[in-house]
């Protein structure tokens, strides 16, 4: 049975292990392994792409191994002073702590909190002196770091590389030394950093960590890595109905990858799914429904999965209204905000015209500005894009112009899953 567990651990949802034979030996030794997972609290949210590695960590945790979660609070406060990297903004300690708190709440939806050791980088880096930094940098050469794919490409293209950026792999590597990591987990894009950690541990006399890499999950667009900035992600704290709808929207080509990386459905059953898709004996929609239920049950529970499926059937297949629609009041304050925004952004003195008596009045309104004010669009340009994509409906009618009519009771729908009802 134990050998079967090891086989599952090292093969299912795994891209590469360095070094697999050593990893196998560690597992068979009976040693309680220290499993390193680090995170950058520059942004707080976790999506299903992160969940691939977290699920693998949980599987090791169930076998009695120790997860060590490292909060990269020290490097997050440094950020990228050059401003070249949007993914490494400089943060205050308050921002770091707030992001870390949110991250950990989501992290522990997948991993057992009681069996996790939490460490903050500042525990060791706050004690670092300039001498410590120089000694650390002396262990590697610039040529070694320029071998990393992204550095190499930027160097050849004569694009700038800040000295700060060269420090990050070293600092991440030292984290492994500080906690004496046996294994470091992450996506394949972390391979270089993992190897630096492995080499640094050897230099200081520690056993080199194993590098455990999982595939990068493709986002809902079917083409690029899942990312919040690309808008192709499914968040682990998204409402169950939203998770269900997003899973149903993925391309058929991703179904089996999602099953393999995000569920515990047995390999034998997955092979039946794969064959069924190949010979067209299984409807892809049926598999997506199963996939959505599996994911939601992990993140919430079986009841939430059932209710999300009922919601999808009612709203998207039977075209009925959802049971709960967010309500927004038509108030004088709302009207004035739209008018003020219209004057500021469009140079118009008014963008609302009121027709009829107060109880039955109809407003002729700037739809982009209305969508911004009621939280259905991020900006006027975003709202116009949604209108151009025919994604905005008012009382069942698709909106093609920037002006639209709303009244008390009007239902506004944006995209497949966002609804608002205007009330008096």
N, C-alpha and C positions, 0 to 999 in steps of 0.2 A: 504493500500500500504506500509506504514511504517513497519508494522508487517512482511510483505513479505520480505522487505529489511533486517530486522533483522534476519529472518530465514535463508536467503541466506548467510549473513555475518557470522553467527555462526555455520553453518553446512557445506557448500560447501568448500572443500579444507581445512578443519580444523581437526587436530588430537586430541587436548585436550585444554580445557579452564579451568583455575583455578582462580576464582570460577565462574561457568557459570551463576548461579542465580544472583550473584553480578554484573557480566558483563551485563546481561540483564537489571538489574535495572539502571545501569549507562546510558545505551543507551536510555532507556525510560525517564530518568530524563531531557533530553534536554541539559545537560551539554556538553560544548565543551571539549572533552577529549584530554589529552596530550599522544600521542602514541610514545613510545620509540623504536627506532631501532638503535642498535649500530653496528659498524663494525670495524674489526681489519685490519688496513692498511698495514699489513705485506706483503700482496699480493694485486695487484690492480684490478684483473679481476673478473667480475660477470658472472655467467652462469645461465642456466635455473633453477637450483636448488635454487639459491637465489631468482629467480623471483617469486617463489610460495608465499613467505612472502611479497614481494614487491607489488604483485597484490592485496593482502589482505589489505595492507596499503593504496593503492590507492582507494580501495572501501570505506574505512573509510573516507579518505580524501574527496571523492565526497559527503559524507554526512555532511561535514563541520567540521570534527575533525582535530586537529593539529598534524602533524608529527614532531617529534624532532629527527633529525639524529645526533648521537653522533660519532665523529671521535675519536677512541681510540689512539690518538697520544702519550699520556704519557706512556701507557703500551707498545706500540709498540717500543718505544725507549729503554725500559728495556729489552724486548725480554725474552729469557730464557738463562741467563748467564751460566747455567750448560752445555748448548749445547745438552741437552737430547731431545729437541723438535725441529724438522725441521720446524714445522709450526709457530714457534715463534722466528725467527732470530732477533738479535739485529740490529736496524736500526738507521741511522742518521736522524736528523730532516729534511734534504733535501730529503732523500728517503721517509720518512713518507708523506711529503707534495706532492711529485710527485705521490705516490701511491694513496693518498687521492683524488687528482685532477682527476686521471684516473677513480677511483671508482665512484666518484660523477657524472662524465659525463655519465657513464653507468647507475647509479642509476636513474638519471632523464630521462632516456628513458622510464621508467615505472611510476615514481612518479612525480607529478607536483612540479617543483622547486619553483615556486612563492608561494606555500602554505606550504613550508617546512622550519622549523627552524633548522639551522646547529649550533651545539655546539661542541667545542673541549675540551677533558678531561683536558687538561693543564689549562683551565680556573680556575678549582678548585684544581687540584692536585699540580700545581706549588706552591700553597700557603700552602701545607701540611707540617707539621713539624713531627719529630719523635714522639712527644707526640700524634699528631693526629693519626698516624699509630698504635701506641700501644693501644690507646683508641678504634680504630676500631677493632683491632684483639681481644680485650678483650670481645667482644660481642658474640663470637662463640667459640666452642670447637673443638679440633682436631678430636674428635670422630664424631662430626657432619659432618665434611668434608670428613672423611674416609668412610662415608656412600655413597658418590658419586660413581657410578658404576666403572668408570675408576680408581679412586684412590683406591677403595677397591680391585679391581683385581690386581693392581700392588703391593699393600701392602701384599696381600696373597702370591703373587709370589716372594716376597722379592726383587722386583725391586725398584730402588731409586725414591723418590718423593722429588723434591726440595722445600724448604720452599717458594720460589718465586711462585711456582705453586699454593700453598694454598692461596696466596694473591689475585690471579686474580678474583675468585668469589666475594671476598670482595670489590675489586675495582669496578667491574662491578655493584655490588649491590649499592655502593655509588653513581654511576652515576644516578641511579633512584632517590635517595634522592636529589641530586644536581638539577635535573630538575623537581622534583615533578611529576614523571611519573604516569599516571593513568593505562596505559596498556603497557606491553613490548612484542614485537613480535620476533619470531624466530622459529627455528626448534626444534623438540622434544629432540635433543641432548643438548639443553640449559635449560632443565627443572630445574636442580639443581640450576644453577646460578640465574634463574628467582625467584625461591623460596627464595633464600638468600636475594635478593633484596626486596621481599615482606616482609620478616621478619624484615629486617633492617629498612624499612620505619615505620613499626609498633612500633619498639623500640624508634624511634625519634619523634613519635607523628604524622606521616603522615598517611593518608589512604593507606592501602596496595595495591600495583599495582595488576592488573589482569595479569595472564600469558597466553598469546595467542600463542599456538604452532601449527605449520603446519607440515604436513608429510615431511619426507626427500625424495626427488625425486631420484629414481633409475636412474643410468646413462645409456648410450646407450648400455653398455654391458649386461644389463638386470639382473645384479646380485648385484652390489655394489652401494653405495651412489654416486651420481654424484660428480666428483672431478677432478680438473685440473691435479693434480698429478697422477691420475689413467688413464688419457687420455680418459675418457668416458663422457666428458662433451660437451655441446653445448653453446658457449659463446654468450652473448647478442649483442656483436659487431662483431660476425662472419659475413662474407658476406652472403647475402640472399641465394645465390646458395649453399653455404656450409651448412647453417642451413637446407635448404630443403633436401639436400642429407643425412645429419646426421639423420634427423627425419625419412626419408624413411628407414634408416638402423636399427631402433630400433626393438626389438622383438615384435611380435604381442601381447604378454602378457602385454606390457606396454601401449598400445594404449589408453585404457580407463582412466588409471591413468593420463596420460599426458593431455587428454581432460579435465578431471575434475579439475586438478591443474593449468593448463596453459592457459585455454581458457574461454570464456564467453558463449559457446554454452549451450543453456538451458538444464536443467536436464531431461526434457521430451524427448528431442531429443537424449540425451546421453543414455537414457534407450532403445530407439529404436536401437541405435548403438550396445549396449550391447547384446540385444536379437538377432540382426542380426548376430553378430559374433558367438553367441552360436549355432544358427541353420544353420549357413553357408549360409545365404541369402545375406550377404554383404561381398564384397571382402576387406580383410584387407588393401590392397594397396590403395583402394579408400579412406578409412578412413585416412590413413597416409598422403595422398595428401591434404585432407581437413585440417588435423591437422597442416601440414607444412604451409599452406596458412594462417591459423588463427594466428600462432605464428609470422610469418614474417610480417603480416599486423600490428600487435601490435608494433613490434620493428622498422619497417620501414614504409611501406604503401602498399596499394593494388597493385599498379603498380609493386613494387619490388617483391611481392608475385607471380604475374602473370609471370614476366620475369624469376624468379627462377624455376617455374614449366616448362616453355618452355625450359629452359636450361636443366633441368633434363630429359625431354622427348627426346630432341635432342641427348644429350650425352650418357645417360645411357639406354634409351629404344630403340632408333634408332641407337645407336652406332656411331653417327656422332661426329666430332670434335667440341669443344666449339668455339663460335665466337671469343673470346679473349683468347689468350695463351701468357703467359709471355715469353719474348724473352731474351736470354742470348747470348752475342757475344763470338765467339771463337777467343780469342785474345792470343797474345804471353804471356801476363801477366797471363791469366788463365792457360795456359799450364805450365808456370814456377811455379805457385802456387801448381799445382797438383804434379809436379815433386818434389818440395821441401817437400810437405806433405808426398809423398811416401817415400822419404829418411828418414824423421823423424819418421813416424809411422810404416813403413813396412821394413825399412832397405834396400830399393832398390834404386839404383841410378837413375832409370828412370821408369816411369809408363805410358808413352805415346810413341807411335811409329807412325810417320806420313808417310802415303802412298799416292802417287800421286802428282799432281801439286797443287799449292796453291788454285786455284779457285775450284778444285774438290777434294781436299785432303780428305782422310779418316783417322781418328785417331783411333788407337787401344789403348784404355784407361782403367785404373782401374776404374770400375764403382762405387765402394764405395766412392773413393776419389772424383770423379766427382760429385756425388750426394751431398757430403758434401760442395763442393765449390760453387755449384749453389743453395744451400739452400733447397734441397729436402730431406736431412737427417741431423739429429743432430750430428751424429758421425759415424765413420767407422763401429762400431759394430751395430749401428742402421741401417745403409745401408745394411749390410750383413744379418741382420734379415729380412729386407724387401725383399731382393733377395730370401732368403730361403722360404719366404711365397708366392713366385711367384707374388709379388706386383709391380715389376718393368718391364716396357715394353719400348723398343726402336724401333721406327718405326713399331709399331704393333706387335713386337715379344717379347715374355716373355724371360727375362734374367735369366739364371740359373747359369752362371759362374761369376766370379768377373771381367773378362775382357769383353769388349764390343766394338763394332764399332760405331762411330758417325761421322757425316759429316755435312756440311752446309745444313740446312733444316731439320735435324733430330728432331723428336718429342719424348721427354722422358715423360713417364707417370708413376707416383708413386701412388699406391692406386687408389681409384675410382675418386678422385677429384683434383689431383695436376698434372699440365702439364707444360712443358717448351719446347720451340723450340730453337734449336741452330742455330744462324745466323752468317753470315760473317761480 
